[in-house]
Amino acid sequence: MALPGRPRIDRTEGRMIEILQLNGRKTTRQLAKEAGVSELTARRKLRRLIDQDIIRVVATVDPFDVGYETPAIIGLRVDPSRLEEVATAISELPNVVYVAATTGNIDLIVEVMARTNQDLADFLLQHLSGIPGVRSSETNLIIRIFKQSWAWGIRASE
């Protein structure tokens, strides 16, 4: 069952997403064949998934291969009453690629793509430190990526 306010994904759409997670360059014809539907159905369902921002088909890279030598994961503790406000403000900062609320010892996880140590320092000192509601932060540099995958499958909401 879909969560309130969340779009419903049927079994065919779920299968199409799984196929695209493995290879986002599949043609609509290939997608239809692998999902066991007509090309028209695949095209209609794919358009809906894209139009409703359920999926985005993008290229991914290892940041080190394209000149980002200082990617970092930052754990933040924030005032609980300002969580949404802080998350929104951070989401608008340059080089921020991921922001998520979490459970446990930190409240937000932020992933930043910085080209150099100086770029990361500027981000931390000029941007992040000025956001009201941030209590503390812990910055962890990513030194090597061993796995980066989006092919984790989905659960249909039928």
VMD Tcl script that draws the C-alpha trace (Angstrom):
set ca {
  {0.00 0.00 0.00}
  {1.31 3.48 -0.91}
  {2.00 5.96 1.83}
  {-0.42 8.92 2.00}
  {0.64 11.62 -0.43}
  {2.94 9.24 -2.31}
  {2.23 8.09 -5.85}
  {1.18 4.50 -6.41}
  {3.50 2.31 -8.46}
  {1.98 -0.72 -10.12}
  {3.83 -3.96 -10.82}
  {4.66 -2.99 -14.43}
  {6.02 0.40 -13.39}
  {8.06 -1.29 -10.68}
  {9.56 -3.66 -13.23}
  {10.32 -0.77 -15.57}
  {12.11 1.08 -12.77}
  {14.19 -2.00 -11.96}
  {15.18 -2.31 -15.62}
  {16.14 1.37 -15.82}
  {18.13 1.16 -12.58}
  {20.37 -1.37 -14.31}
  {20.55 0.55 -17.59}
  {18.94 3.97 -17.95}
  {19.71 4.02 -21.67}
  {17.18 1.35 -22.61}
  {14.90 2.36 -25.45}
  {11.16 2.37 -24.89}
  {10.95 -0.64 -27.19}
  {13.52 -2.58 -25.12}
  {11.83 -1.49 -21.91}
  {8.44 -2.68 -23.16}
  {9.82 -6.04 -24.23}
  {11.61 -6.69 -20.93}
  {8.60 -5.54 -18.89}
  {6.21 -7.65 -20.98}
  {3.97 -4.80 -22.14}
  {3.24 -2.98 -25.39}
  {5.51 -0.14 -26.45}
  {2.57 2.27 -26.09}
  {1.98 1.14 -22.48}
  {5.69 1.43 -21.68}
  {5.84 4.91 -23.20}
  {2.74 6.07 -21.26}
  {3.96 4.64 -17.96}
  {7.49 6.00 -18.44}
  {6.12 9.48 -19.19}
  {4.01 9.36 -15.99}
  {6.99 8.22 -13.89}
  {9.10 11.08 -15.24}
  {6.37 13.74 -15.16}
  {5.51 12.96 -11.53}
  {9.21 13.03 -10.52}
  {9.07 9.40 -9.45}
  {12.16 8.73 -11.57}
  {14.90 10.77 -13.17}
  {17.20 9.26 -15.75}
  {20.68 10.74 -15.23}
  {24.35 9.96 -15.82}
  {26.44 9.12 -12.75}
  {30.18 9.35 -12.29}
  {32.85 8.71 -9.71}
  {33.60 12.25 -8.45}
  {37.34 11.55 -8.40}
  {37.27 10.81 -12.14}
  {35.87 14.27 -12.92}
  {38.05 16.44 -10.69}
  {36.28 16.41 -7.33}
  {39.10 15.49 -4.98}
  {37.33 16.30 -1.70}
  {33.82 14.84 -1.62}
  {32.50 14.66 1.93}
  {29.67 13.29 4.03}
  {28.63 15.67 6.79}
  {26.56 14.60 9.78}
  {24.60 17.42 11.42}
  {22.85 17.83 14.73}
  {20.09 20.41 14.43}
  {17.41 21.95 16.59}
  {14.45 19.57 16.17}
  {12.01 22.44 15.66}
  {14.11 23.71 12.74}
  {14.83 20.43 10.95}
  {12.80 21.25 7.81}
  {14.11 24.81 7.68}
  {17.73 23.69 8.01}
  {17.32 20.87 5.46}
  {15.78 23.28 2.95}
  {18.54 25.87 3.45}
  {21.27 23.27 3.06}
  {19.61 21.82 -0.05}
  {20.03 25.20 -1.74}
  {23.79 25.47 -1.05}
  {26.34 25.01 -3.83}
  {27.79 21.51 -4.34}
  {25.26 19.83 -2.03}
  {24.09 16.67 -3.77}
  {22.21 14.84 -1.01}
  {20.35 15.83 2.14}
  {18.42 13.35 4.28}
  {16.91 13.29 7.77}
  {18.10 10.34 9.83}
  {17.62 8.60 13.14}
  {20.38 8.06 15.66}
  {23.11 10.44 16.80}
  {22.78 12.80 13.84}
  {19.73 14.51 12.42}
  {20.79 15.21 8.83}
  {23.25 13.61 6.44}
  {24.63 15.95 3.81}
  {26.80 14.91 0.87}
  {28.95 17.64 -0.65}
  {31.06 17.50 -3.81}
  {34.07 19.78 -3.28}
  {36.91 20.07 -5.78}
  {39.58 20.84 -3.19}
  {40.15 21.01 0.55}
  {39.86 24.81 0.27}
  {36.47 24.49 -1.46}
  {35.28 22.25 1.36}
  {36.63 24.67 3.98}
  {34.82 27.55 2.26}
  {31.61 25.52 2.22}
  {31.88 24.70 5.93}
  {32.98 28.15 7.11}
  {31.07 30.45 4.78}
  {27.88 28.54 4.04}
  {27.12 25.82 6.56}
  {28.21 27.68 9.69}
  {25.79 30.52 9.00}
  {22.62 28.43 8.99}
  {20.51 29.02 12.10}
  {19.52 25.81 13.85}
  {22.71 23.85 13.16}
  {24.04 22.72 16.55}
  {27.12 20.77 15.45}
  {28.64 18.97 12.50}
  {31.02 16.12 11.79}
  {32.71 16.10 8.41}
  {34.00 12.86 6.90}
  {36.06 12.96 3.72}
  {35.36 10.29 1.15}
  {38.76 8.91 0.21}
  {37.69 6.08 -2.10}
  {34.39 4.78 -3.43}
  {34.11 1.00 -3.39}
  {30.49 0.76 -4.49}
  {28.01 3.22 -5.92}
  {24.77 1.68 -7.10}
  {21.19 2.64 -7.66}
  {20.05 -0.83 -8.70}
  {18.39 -1.81 -5.42}
  {14.96 -2.57 -6.87}
  {11.60 -1.34 -5.66}
  {8.52 -2.70 -3.97}
  {5.30 -2.30 -5.99}
  {2.43 -0.68 -4.13}
  {-0.36 -2.87 -5.53}
}
mol new
graphics top color blue
foreach p $ca { graphics top sphere $p radius 0.5 }
foreach p [lrange $ca 0 end-1] q [lrange $ca 1 end] { graphics top cylinder $p $q radius 0.2 }
display resetview
